[in-house]
């Protein structure tokens, strides 16, 4: 299904959060949780800079949703994210019963950018969301956001040879 103008507004916010992450010294990923009424319930960006590689915003959303939303509210919500979920975040999303995912850039796009930049592969195979959690509706990538995201990844990885990414 094509992304709507509302989807693109939320995905633009995710890119802004990804930029905040880079400004804070973290990898450029940002995400938000929007309920069925269109209200942003939670937003976050990557917090891996402290050395904990599980501090992804999508994982934080899954934990927050499990604690604050009913199963019905979770299944009706949409997670918007700057980059397609990694396998860890895809699994967390599925285990807590969150609904749709919309992403700005795919794992394939990110992998291509990182290879061009010279960043070695991360410790986990970047399976697509559907390979990890086949029952989740997924939409993306978003047209027009790739250049901004690629530039953020380039900015983050400049001068960081041998950096791992997910």
N, C-alpha and C positions, 0 to 999 in steps of 0.2 A: 504494500500500500504506500502511495507517495506521502511524503512528509507535508504537513499543513503549515500555514503561516504561524500558527500557535506553536507547533513543534519547533520551527526554526527560531522563534523568539527564545524558547527554553534552551535550545542547543547553543544559541549565541551566548546565553548566560553561562552555560557550561564552559565555553571557551574563555570567558572572562575569569571564571574560577580557576581554570587551568593556568591562565596568566598569573593569577595571584599565587598559585603553587610555585611557579618558576621564580617569582619575586621572593618567595620565602625559602628558596633553595631546594624545592621538591620537584619531582617530575611533573610535567604538564598534563594533569588529568583533573577534571572537575565534573561533578554530577549533582543532580537534584531529583527529588521525589515530588511528584505532582499528583494530588488526589483526583478523584473522579469529577470534582467540581472545578478543577483547574487551579486549585490553590497549591502553591509551593509549600510543602510541609517540612522539608529538610534539604539543606544543601551543604556541600563540603568539597574540599579538594584533597589531593594527595598529601600525605604526611609521612612519607618514607624517609625523610632526611635524618631522622633520629636512628635509623638502622633497622627498623621493623618493616620488612617488606610486605607485611599484610595490611598496612595502613592505607588502603585504597578507598576512595570515596564511595564506590559502589558497595564495598563490604560494610562500610559504616552505615550506609543507607539500609542495608538488609538488617543489621543489628538494631538500628533505631526503629525500623518498621515493626520488627518482631516484638519490641517492647511497648510500642505506642499505638499500634493500629490493630483493629480486629482482622481476622482472616479475610473477611469480605472487603474491607477497606484496602488491604494489601493487594488483593487480586484485581481490584478496579483501578489501582494506581499505575502511573507510568514513571519509569526511571529514565531520565535523560542524562546522557553522558558524552563527554568530549571524545572518548575512545571506546570502541567495542570492549565489552567486559572480557577480562582474562578468565581462564578456567576457574580459578578460585572464586571470583566474584559471580560468575555465571552460576556456579553451584550454590553459593549462598543465596542468590536471588531466587533460585528454584526452591531451595529448602524452606525458605520463609514464605513462599507462595506469592511473591510479587507478580504483578501483571506485566504489561508491555514494556519493552526497552526500545528507546530511540537513541541512536548514536550519530555523532558528527563524522567520525573517521573509523574505518574498519581496521581490524587487526592486520589484514593484508596490506593496507595502505601504510600503517605504522611500521610494519616490518620492512617494507621497501624503503621508507625514509631513513630508518635506522641503519640499514645496510649501506645506503648512500653516504651517510654521515660517518660510517665506520664503527658503529657500536656493535659489540658482539652479542650474540643471541643470549637471552635470559635463561634462567634455570628451568622454565616450564614451557612446554610446547604450546604455542598460541592457537589453540583450537577455537573455532567459531563458537558463538553462544549456542547455536543449534546443535553442535556436536556434543556439547556438555549437557544442555538442558533443552531437548528437542520440543518440548511443549510450550515454550515461551514465544509469544509474538514479538518479532524483531523488525524494526524499520531503520534503514540507514544504508549507506552514508548520506550525509547532507550535502547537497551541492553548494559550492561557494565557501565552505569553511576549511577545506583542505589546506589551502595556502597559509592561512593563519596558524593552523595547528602544526604544520610542518615547520614553520618559522619558530614556533615555541619550542619544539623538540630540538631543532638546530641550536637555538639559544641555550637551552638547558645543557646540552651535551658538549658544547664548545669547551675545550680545555679539560675534558673529563675522559681521557682515553681509558678504555677497558671497563667503562661503566656498564653495569647490568641493567636490564630493563625487563618489564614483564610484557 
